[in-house]
Amino acid sequence: MIRAMIVDDDALVRLGLTDLLDADEGIEVVAQATDGVHAVEQATAHRVDVALVDVRMPRMDGITAISRLRAVPHPPRIITLTTFDLDEYVYNALAAGADGFLLKDADPAEILRAVHLVAAGSAMLHPAAARRLIDRYHHANGPRATHAQARTAPLTPRERDVLALLAEGETNADIARRLGMRESTVKAHVSRILTALEVTNRVQAALVARDAGLTTRGDRAG
C-alpha cells in the first residue's frame, strides 16, 4: 500500500486529491498539510511514501519544503503540483530533488499513474510541461548548457543513450526494449549515471540531459 500525503494550502484541492487517491486500492492518504512547515511535521509523524506538494504556499513554500522533507527520518518521494505559469518555480523544485511534477488540472488517471510510478522509483514528468519548461532553460541559459555538457562528457556512449531516453520519461523497461538490453543492465547504467552526474534521482539527471542537448538526437537502436 502506498502511503501518500497531500500538501496544499487550498482545502478544495486537498479534498479532491484525497478522494481521488483513496479511491485507488493501492493508495492510502495518511496525512494532509496546509504548508511546508506543516508538511515536515506530518511527514515526521507519519511514514509517507509519496508527497504531492504545491509550489506556492504560505509560511514555507514547496521548494523549501522539498529539501526539508528529504531530511526527515524516512523521506518521501515528491511530486510537485503546478500550473504552466509557474515554470521557474518548478525548475527550482526539480533541481532541489523533486521526483516529478504534475499539472493541477491533470487527468485523474494520470495523477494515479504518477503516484504509482514515483512510488516505484521512476520519475514522472508531464510531457508537454516538461518540454516547455526544460527547453526554455536550455535555450535561454548558455552557461547552464555548457556546464551540463561538461558533466555528461565522461559518460560512455551507451550511458548517454540511456540518459537521453531517461530524460524523455522512459521507464527502465522501455529503455531496455528500445536499446535491446536487459532491464537489470539498464538499472546498472542508471545507477552509474546518477553517480557520475552527482545527482540523487532520475529527474535531476533528466534536467542535466536536457540542458546538455542529449534529447535532440534521433531515435536510438541497439
Secondary structure, DSSP 8 states (H G I E B T S, - for coil): -EEEEEE-S-HHHHHHHHHHHHTSTTEEEEEEESSHHHHHHHHHHS--SEEEEESS-SSS-HHHHHHHHTTSSS--EEEEEE-GGGHHHHHHHHHHT--EEEETT--HHHHHHHHHHHHTT--EE-HHHHHHHHHHHHHH-HHHHHHHHHHHTTS-HHHHHHHHHHHTT--HHHHHHHHT--HHHHHHHHHHHHHHHT-SSHHHHHHHHHHHTGGGS-----
